[in-house]
Amino acid sequence: MSVELRTVLFEDGERFPVLVDKQTKVPHYWSTLFATIELRRYTQNTAKNVLRDIALLMLWEGMNNRNLVDEFCAGRFLTHEDIISIREHCAISSKSLNRSLKINSKAQTNIAVLYPSNIPKLAKVSAENLNIRISRVASYLGFLARVILRESSRINELQPQIDNMVKRLIAQKAKGVKKSTQNSIPKIPSKEVFEKLMAVVEVESADNPWKSESTRFRNWLMIKILYDTGMRSGEVLSLRIDRLDLYAEQPTISVTRTHNDPYDSRKNQPVAKTLERNIPISSSLADAISRYIEIRSKISGANKHPYLFVTQRKGASLGQPLSEAAFYGRVFKPIIEMMPEFFSGVSRHHLRHNFNERLSDRIDEINRIAKENPDVQAINEKQEIQIRQHLCGWKSEDSPAIYNQRHIHKVAREALLDDMNRQFGANDDPE
């Protein structure tokens, strides 16, 4: 059975992801039961990721001509060889696997032949992602076996075998996996690249890739908010007009968790992944948002919901909340394609990293001034972490600490290079 992930939108706003048969579009029974009982307490994105890993397990069944439901019904559980095979399967990148084997109904019969010979060529996931997959697959298989056999007269005899199967699968997780503090943040483009990007998206820029002035203004504003605040793209898309304070002495915009909001018509709802918070903004940015709200008020259908950014293209979605796909495909991607020599590899999330780099520079500047001016309060490392936590919505101190450490490494490198350059300069022989 070949499946695909779909999202059902209920009247109360709940987004319910399900795996459906690609041909019949009928939901897969067991994974849907699992999602109903075990996954509804999680966010939509988490539930979708779990179901993707279950779909990967179902692909393993197809490749090996197996039916685990039938086997569990007969009281047969995974062997050691099965568990090793599933572990190796979970280690492979889904995208790489699907691309290599061209999964479709015609190729399905050839998968078992193609799979072994292609394993060495396929990209692997990180050890951390492998462990997450194994945990999810083990949880699903344990659930599946227990539910299937719950009415069996042998359940007391079989339960220890089920528990042992889950335990042996969990034991296949990679050992000693630690998050790297040095490499957790990927290398990002230079500050000059982001300055160039902001210049390109200016409404009056000759390089601006959009035609209508209202579209230019909306797109500039969305990217400007990313640049100025360090917000995630999903948080920008979930901004609500009724949660903006634009006319206070210190204007703010509020990041709120809007999961399963019935006013949001988007099936794949963009939501805040971080903590709710009020973010201070400049008066000029507040004025720009106010101007966009005036533009928005004239768009048909936009007054039916409170979400700030809306679709401006004529059609059935006119005035509806802008989707994640549209934000990337119609707003950000055209910038990359306009000047690939500058922006190739730049992502919206890089703007969040750039924001934190600029924040580090600003804190350094304050601390330099504080050394000369006793009226200026210096910012210590703990306070810097707390500032980042609030502005970026992090619950743990780990994420802001990574940025602090990265900045320390950067300053140390610059100091070392400066010292080396001065030494070489002092040792140069005069001509």
C-alpha positions in Angstrom: 0.0 0.0 0.0 1.5 3.3 -1.1 0.4 6.2 1.1 0.7 10.0 1.2 0.2 12.5 4.0 -3.0 14.6 3.9 -4.5 17.1 6.4 -8.2 17.2 7.4 -9.5 20.6 8.6 -12.4 20.2 11.1 -15.0 22.9 11.7 -13.6 23.7 15.1 -10.2 24.5 13.5 -8.4 21.3 14.4 -5.9 20.1 11.8 -5.8 16.4 11.7 -3.0 14.8 9.6 -3.7 11.3 8.2 -2.0 8.8 5.9 -4.2 8.0 2.9 -3.9 5.4 0.1 -2.5 7.2 -2.9 -5.0 5.5 -5.2 -8.2 5.3 -3.3 -7.6 8.3 -0.9 -9.0 6.2 1.9 -7.2 6.8 5.3 -4.9 4.0 6.4 -6.8 2.5 9.3 -4.0 1.6 11.8 -2.0 4.8 11.5 -5.2 6.9 11.7 -6.2 5.1 14.9 -2.7 5.7 16.3 -2.9 9.4 15.4 -6.4 9.7 16.9 -5.4 8.1 20.3 -1.7 9.1 20.6 -1.0 12.2 18.5 -3.9 14.6 19.0 -2.2 16.2 22.0 0.8 17.2 19.9 1.1 20.1 17.4 0.1 19.5 13.8 3.8 19.6 12.6 4.8 17.0 15.3 2.0 14.7 14.3 2.9 15.0 10.6 6.5 14.2 11.3 5.5 11.0 13.3 3.2 9.9 10.4 6.0 10.4 7.9 8.1 8.0 9.9 5.3 5.5 10.0 5.0 5.9 6.2 8.7 5.1 6.1 8.0 1.9 8.0 5.2 1.0 5.7 7.6 1.4 2.8 9.9 -1.1 4.5 7.0 -3.5 4.6 6.4 -3.1 0.9 10.1 -3.5 0.0 10.3 -6.7 2.0 6.9 -8.1 1.1 5.8 -8.0 4.7 2.5 -7.4 6.5 3.1 -6.7 10.1 -0.6 -6.5 11.0 -1.1 -10.1 9.8 2.1 -11.2 11.6 1.1 -9.6 14.9 -2.3 -11.2 14.6 -0.6 -14.6 14.4 1.6 -13.8 17.4 4.8 -13.3 15.4 7.0 -10.4 16.2 10.1 -8.8 14.7 13.2 -10.9 14.7 16.7 -9.6 15.4 17.3 -9.5 11.6 14.1 -7.5 11.1 15.1 -5.0 13.7 18.5 -4.5 12.2 16.9 -4.1 8.7 14.4 -1.5 10.0 17.3 0.4 11.7 19.2 0.5 8.4 16.1 1.6 6.6 15.4 4.4 9.1 19.0 5.7 8.6 18.3 6.5 5.0 17.1 9.9 3.9 13.4 9.6 2.7 14.0 12.1 -0.1 17.1 10.3 -1.3 15.3 6.9 -1.1 12.2 8.1 -3.0 14.3 9.8 -5.7 16.5 6.8 -6.2 13.8 4.1 -6.3 11.2 6.4 -8.0 8.4 5.0 -5.8 5.2 4.5 -7.7 2.8 1.7 -8.5 4.8 0.5 -11.5 8.2 0.5 -9.7 6.8 -1.2 -6.5 7.5 -4.7 -7.9 11.2 -3.9 -8.5 11.9 -2.3 -5.1 13.1 -5.4 -3.4 15.6 -5.9 -6.2 16.8 -2.3 -6.5 16.9 -1.5 -2.7 20.0 -3.5 -1.6 22.2 -2.4 -4.5 21.3 1.3 -3.9 21.9 1.5 -0.1 25.6 2.6 -0.3 24.6 5.5 -2.7 21.8 6.9 -0.6 22.1 9.8 1.7 21.8 9.1 5.4 20.1 11.1 8.1 22.0 12.3 11.2 22.4 10.1 14.2 20.0 12.4 16.1 17.3 12.1 13.4 17.9 8.3 13.3 17.2 8.0 17.0 14.0 10.1 16.7 12.8 7.8 13.9 13.5 4.7 15.8 11.7 6.0 18.9 8.6 6.8 16.8 8.6 3.5 14.9 9.0 1.6 18.1 6.1 3.5 19.7 3.8 2.8 16.7 4.7 -0.9 16.6 4.1 -1.4 20.3 0.8 0.4 20.0 -0.1 -1.7 16.9 0.7 -5.0 18.5 -1.1 -4.2 21.8 -4.3 -3.0 20.0 -4.4 -5.9 17.6 -4.0 -8.5 20.4 -5.9 -6.8 23.2 -8.8 -9.3 22.9 -6.6 -12.3 22.4 -6.7 -15.1 25.0 -2.9 -15.1 24.8 -2.4 -11.4 25.6 -0.8 -12.1 29.0 1.6 -14.5 27.3 2.3 -12.2 24.4 2.6 -8.9 26.2 6.2 -9.6 27.4 7.2 -10.4 23.8 5.7 -7.1 22.6 7.6 -5.2 25.3 10.8 -7.0 24.4 10.3 -6.2 20.7 10.0 -2.5 21.5 12.9 -2.6 23.9 15.2 -4.3 21.3 14.2 -1.8 18.7 14.9 1.1 21.0 18.3 -0.5 21.8 19.3 0.1 18.1 19.4 3.9 18.7 22.8 5.4 18.1 24.8 5.7 21.3 26.5 8.9 22.6 24.6 11.3 20.4 25.1 14.9 21.6 24.0 18.1 20.0 27.1 20.0 18.8 27.2 23.5 20.3 29.8 24.6 17.8 28.1 23.4 14.6 24.4 23.7 15.7 24.1 27.0 13.7 25.0 26.5 10.1 27.3 28.9 8.3 25.4 31.9 7.0 26.1 34.5 4.4 27.9 37.7 5.3 26.1 40.7 6.7 26.6 42.4 3.3 24.5 39.8 1.6 21.5 40.6 3.9 22.0 44.3 3.5 21.9 43.7 -0.3 18.8 41.7 0.1 17.0 44.4 2.1 18.0 46.9 -0.6 16.6 44.7 -3.4 13.2 44.3 -1.7 12.8 48.1 -1.1 9.5 49.2 -2.7 11.2 51.7 -5.1 14.2 49.4 -5.9 14.8 48.8 -9.6 15.8 45.3 -8.8 12.5 44.5 -6.9 11.0 41.4 -8.7 7.3 42.2 -8.1 5.1 44.4 -10.4 2.3 45.9 -8.4 3.2 48.5 -5.7 0.9 46.8 -3.1 2.6 43.5 -3.6 6.0 45.1 -3.4 5.0 46.8 -0.2 3.5 43.6 1.4 6.5 41.5 0.5 9.0 44.1 1.7 7.2 44.4 5.0 7.2 40.6 5.6 10.9 40.4 5.0 11.5 43.6 7.0 9.8 42.1 10.0 12.0 38.9 9.7 15.1 41.2 9.4 14.2 43.5 12.3 12.8 41.1 14.8 14.4 37.7 14.1 11.0 36.1 14.0 10.4 32.7 12.3 8.5 32.8 9.0 5.6 30.8 10.6 5.4 33.5 13.3 5.2 36.3 10.7 2.4 34.4 8.9 0.5 33.9 12.2 0.6 37.6 13.2 -2.9 38.9 14.0 -4.1 42.5 13.7 -5.9 42.3 17.0 -2.6 41.5 18.8 -0.6 44.4 17.5 0.1 47.5 19.6 1.3 50.0 17.0 0.4 53.3 18.7 1.9 52.9 22.1 5.0 54.9 23.2 6.9 51.6 22.5 5.1 49.8 19.7 5.1 46.0 20.0 3.9 43.0 18.0 2.8 39.9 19.7 3.8 36.4 18.8 1.0 34.0 20.0 0.3 30.4 19.6 -2.7 30.1 17.3 -2.9 26.3 16.9 -6.2 25.1 15.5 -7.6 28.6 15.2 -11.1 28.2 13.4 -10.5 31.6 11.8 -7.4 30.3 10.0 -8.4 28.6 6.7 -5.0 27.2 6.0 -4.8 23.4 6.2 -1.1 23.6 6.8 -1.3 26.2 9.5 1.8 28.2 10.1 2.2 28.6 13.9 4.7 29.8 16.4 7.2 27.1 17.4 8.5 29.2 20.2 7.1 30.9 23.4 4.6 33.6 23.2 6.1 37.1 23.6 5.8 40.8 22.9 8.5 42.1 20.6 9.4 45.8 20.6 9.6 47.4 17.1 10.6 50.8 15.8 8.0 53.5 15.2 8.9 53.4 11.5 8.1 49.7 11.3 4.9 50.3 13.2 3.9 53.0 10.7 4.6 50.6 7.8 2.4 47.9 9.4 -0.4 50.5 9.8 -0.1 51.5 6.2 -0.3 47.9 5.1 -3.4 47.4 7.3 -5.0 50.2 5.3 -4.1 48.4 2.0 -5.4 45.1 3.4 -8.8 46.6 4.4 -9.5 47.2 0.7 -8.9 43.5 -0.3 -12.0 41.5 -0.7 -12.4 38.8 2.0 -9.6 40.1 4.2 -12.1 41.4 6.8 -13.3 37.8 7.6 -10.3 36.9 9.7 -7.7 38.7 11.9 -4.5 37.5 10.2 -2.3 40.3 9.0 -0.8 39.1 5.8 -3.2 38.0 3.1 -3.3 36.8 -0.5 -3.6 39.6 -3.0 -3.8 37.6 -6.2 -7.3 37.3 -7.7 -9.0 34.0 -7.3 -10.7 31.8 -4.7 -8.0 32.5 -2.1 -8.1 36.3 -2.5 -8.0 37.9 1.0 -7.3 34.6 2.8 -4.3 34.3 5.1 -1.1 33.9 3.1 0.2 30.3 3.1 3.6 29.1 3.9 4.0 27.8 0.3 3.1 31.3 -1.0 5.5 33.0 1.4 8.3 31.0 0.0 7.3 30.5 -3.6 5.9 33.9 -4.4 7.7 36.1 -1.9 11.2 34.7 -1.1 12.0 32.5 -4.1 11.7 35.3 -6.7 14.4 37.2 -4.8 16.8 34.3 -5.0 16.1 33.8 -8.6 16.5 37.4 -9.4 20.1 37.5 -8.2 21.4 33.9 -7.6 25.0 35.1 -7.6 24.2 37.0 -4.4 21.4 35.0 -2.7 21.9 31.4 -3.7 21.6 29.3 -0.5 20.0 32.1 1.5 16.9 31.1 3.5 14.4 33.0 5.5 15.7 31.4 8.6 19.1 32.8 7.9 17.5 36.2 8.7 17.0 34.9 12.2 20.7 34.0 12.5 21.6 37.4 11.0 19.4 39.1 13.6 21.3 37.4 16.4 24.7 38.4 14.9 23.6 42.0 14.7 22.3 41.7 18.3 25.7 40.5 19.4 27.4 43.5 17.7 24.9 45.8 19.4 25.6 44.3 22.8 29.4 44.6 22.2 28.9 48.3 21.3 27.0 48.9 24.5 29.7 47.2 26.6 32.4 49.3 24.9 30.5 52.5 25.7 30.0 51.2 29.3 33.7 51.0 29.8 34.1 54.7 29.2 30.8 55.9 30.6 29.8 54.8 34.1 26.2 55.9 33.4 25.8 53.1 30.9 25.1 49.6 32.3 27.2 46.8 30.7 25.4 43.6 29.7 27.0 40.4 31.1 26.8 37.0 29.4 23.8 35.8 31.5 21.8 39.0 30.7 22.7 38.5 27.0 21.3 35.0 27.1 18.1 36.3 28.8 17.7 39.0 26.2 18.0 36.5 23.4 15.6 34.1 25.1 12.9 36.8 25.3 13.3 38.2 21.8 13.5 34.8 20.1 11.0 33.0 22.3 13.3 30.2 23.5 12.3 28.3 26.6 15.8 26.8 27.2 19.0 28.7 27.6 20.8 26.3 25.3 19.8 28.0 22.0 20.9 31.6 23.1 24.0 30.2 24.6 25.0 28.7 21.2 24.8 32.2 19.7 26.8 33.6 22.6 29.5 30.9 22.1 29.6 31.5 18.3 30.1 35.2 18.8 32.9 34.6 21.3 34.6 32.3 18.8 34.2 35.0 16.1 35.7 37.7 18.4 38.6 35.3 19.4 39.4 34.6 15.7 39.4 38.2 14.8 41.6 39.1 17.7 44.0 36.3 16.8 44.2 37.3 13.1 44.7 40.9 14.1 47.6 40.0 16.4 49.1 37.8 13.7 48.8 40.5 11.1 50.5 43.0 13.4 53.3 40.6 14.1 53.9 40.0 10.4 53.8 43.7 9.8 56.4 44.4 12.4 58.7 41.7 11.0 58.6 42.8 7.4 62.0 44.0 6.1 61.9 47.5 4.7 62.7 47.5 0.9 
